Amino acid sequence: MTAPFVRNNEDRNRFEIEVEGEIAFAEYHLVDDHIVFPHTVVPKALEGRGLGAKLVEAGLEYAREEGLSVVPRCSFFARYFERHPEHRELLHHDWR
């Protein structure tokens, strides 16, 4: 099985993974010098495959490349930061 491909769908402001005709996504909004992640969706049929983590990792990589701080309004993103403190430098100062 190949690793899932995460696509930045800039038209819809979200990172996406399509598997078996279903789409998991992490929505984002660019605001000044930060990126806000308000919502992540992984369809029930795709749960338990690590797709949510792949979406978060793609979002964080994008933030790092673009020099953006991250506002994790989505609980999935917030929990990811709790479990992976090595990425805390990306958090917006109001969220540290």
Salt bridges, closest charged atoms under 4 A:
GLU16 OE1 - ARG7 NH2 3.27
GLU16 OE2 - ARG14 NE 2.63
GLU20 OE2 - ARG49 NH1 3.29
GLU27 OE2 - HIS29 NE2 3.52
ASP33 OD1 - HIS34 ND1 3.23
GLU86 OE2 - HIS84 ND1 3.26
GLU86 OE2 - HIS87 NE2 3.83
GLU89 OE2 - ARG64 NH2 2.66
ASP94 OD2 - HIS92 ND1 3.80
ASP94 OD1 - HIS93 ND1 2.92
